[in-house]
Amino acid sequence: MSLNALSRVPAGDLGARIAWARLVEPGDPAAAQRIAAVGAEAALHGVDPASTLGQQIAVRLPDLDVERDLEIADALGTRLVVPGDDEWPGGLDSLANPAFCLWVRGPLHLAEACERSVAVVGARAASGYGLHQAKEISAGLAERAHTVVSGAAYGIDGAAHEGALAVGGRTVAVVAGGVDRPYPAGHAGLLSRIGDAGAVVSEVPPGSSPTRWRFLSRNRLIATMSRGTVVVEAGLRSGSRNTAKTAIDHHRVVCAVPGPVTSAVSAGCHLLIRDGALLVADAAEVAEAVGPIGELAPVKRGATRAGDDLDPIHRAILGALRVQKATTLDDLAKQCGSSPREVIGALGVLSLNGLVDGDPDGYRRVRGSAST
């Protein structure tokens, strides 16, 4: 079949990239290699009709109309972003087979939003625990000025977007179909809100269907346009683990939220943690892992009690004392295996700390003081 119809493609890099996005699947390695070697326009017009790539292009060529795609994009309020534009997320350049171009709907400047961003992903069939964690972590990240990036799917993805929107934060939805085809249909309202306040992004042209392989392809964008990835819930076989693997392969930080060891929907997170992902429990810990140096999470400690910093002998004597009944110096020495002199010294320290009282009958532990 002849490729003469390619002559209708408008001159320039943008027209060629739109054509590539129509003619081949996202991340097509043969197309990506040609574009990397000679540029999008020269690669398009230099395809050998007899080659595998040429035959592949010929199948879709009758439906190619770049001018129509540009008109549709304009009507949708969608802009085209290509490599080299100031809005192009630099992280995508690390992909072996990067996107040809991006359709972007929404006010967010994509590159700036991705400079400080975290992907929050996970299972579609999420538990109540997982949905709660995704919302809380995403809201906390948004409050810390991180953009929340996800895929707008049911479950964890949707909860992540909702969490960011709830606090007026920034969020980006990377979708597997055209930006004009809300998927899943139940998230049409959510995607509309993201488009109004954030950005809806796709590497396939308007009207394109969200096929199974395009979901896997869009995961590579989520993983590399973000500074790090958090997996909230994931089974042993899941697209979220695919996103995490891509993030690891491209030297991004990967975090995982633990769940019950009996939960199949958390099994993938536990495996990620065993393989080296950072265990995180809240937004502060994610921000510490993904953010710039010095953005530290508060140190978590149990409730402190008077006497927590005592030396072992002091702690032993305090534990031997009772509140209601006095204990003599000799009894304390016997119980603790210490000399009377050591016991007297320890009692002095404990008394200064307000932990013991003395009377003619001996020594008592002050009510409310810790004994362990």
Secondary structure as UniProt FT lines:
FT   HELIX           4..8
FT   HELIX           13..23
FT   TURN            26..27
FT   HELIX           29..38
FT   HELIX           40..45
FT   TURN            49..50
FT   HELIX           52..60
FT   HELIX           61..63
FT   HELIX           66..75
FT   TURN            76..77
FT   STRAND          79..81
FT   TURN            83..84
FT   TURN            86..87
FT   HELIX           90..94
FT   STRAND          102..105
FT   HELIX           110..115
FT   STRAND          117..121
FT   HELIX           128..143
FT   TURN            144..145
FT   STRAND          147..150
FT   TURN            154..155
FT   HELIX           156..166
FT   TURN            167..168
FT   STRAND          171..174
FT   TURN            179..180
FT   HELIX           185..187
FT   HELIX           188..197
FT   STRAND          199..202
FT   TURN            206..207
FT   HELIX           212..225
FT   STRAND          228..231
FT   HELIX           239..249
FT   TURN            250..251
FT   STRAND          253..256
FT   TURN            261..262
FT   HELIX           264..266
FT   HELIX           267..274
FT   TURN            275..276
FT   STRAND          278..279
FT   HELIX           283..290
FT   TURN            293..294
FT   TURN            306..309
FT   HELIX           312..320
FT   HELIX           329..336
FT   HELIX           340..352
FT   TURN            353..354
FT   STRAND          356..359
FT   TURN            360..361
FT   STRAND          362..365
FT   TURN            367..368
//
